[in-house]
């Protein structure tokens, strides 16, 4: 075991010194002058002549301390050699890796970089930019393991009629291959029928990401079958249809603007909102004249319909889908609506509370790359296979990617717990304080 020569100044630090040097053998010593070196100097690697002690090199880390590492010199050829100090680097790495884990946890809980910097003033001061760079560097090195076995599927129902007899069509569609897994007709769609259908066509022992509409029976049915293997995503397009149905057919400009603000929670509807805001400001000039106002609003809504159609055609020409908002943008839009919830109609209030209740199930697609957010493929499949049937009909940059990654890490329990507390880690450096 390493020989530790204590003084009155470091006598109380024996346990910390043992933690630092405990892995070294009896041929090492820690001198009363605070120099870590070998008792007997090694032989020269150049001429094989025994070397002699030749002072030390200080290694300092601001705010933590300084350690003196022994030097050796060859009396024959004059070459010098420094003792290995990798243990000192390992100590610093352990501390700063723990800081990085701490930063990840704070960022997961939406603490700003300025806020983290203020907290670190109580522990180990660091500027906002230093913390920012350390966090980004660490996140680039993180990898999220994804289960290759998870099955992404769409589930929906259709209600065709065979003569006067009502039938129920249950369908499962593979989200990746866009192929039908199962498509069967039943006389009823009771929970037991749905359970049998799902158990027959899906392996309940494997993870499954399933997209459905807002039928209130689905959560209990799916949970009973798949238990902790279930990832249940609600279809965002079904939500948008529900939002549209919450407003009257002949809306005012104010109602139309509110409707598009709700539709803009998960989808980018900023162009429509800007257009409606412009119309709303124009409406103030004619609202006092009832007859003039009625004539103006017909013209204004016609202009809005034409503008909306123009946007739709532009998206089609580019062969793109309506762009979805990032998770952070969606949460921001939703929070802005919730700030004034008491000023809305009862139906709108209920819809916002419903979205709040099911927020996780509306945003799960963010956490799994390639996961679908809607049941559009199965709706398309229905429209092509049974057109005559009628059915009742939620800024991406590196910061956002890191936010999503942190959420994935949290769900997979990858946010690390510290090997040692900050108190224990700082205690290792206490014998070397300047």
Beta strands, then each sheet from edge to edge (+ up, - down):
strand 1: 3-4
strand 2: 28-30
strand 3: 35-38
strand 4: 51-61
strand 5: 65-74
strand 6: 80-82
strand 7: 151-158
strand 8: 161-162
strand 9: 165-166
strand 10: 168-174
strand 11: 180-186
strand 12: 208-212
strand 13: 230-234
sheet 1: 1+ 2+ 3- 5- 4+
sheet 2: 1+ 2+ 3- 5- 6+
sheet 3: 11+ 10- 7+ 12+ 13+
sheet 4: 8+ 9-
end
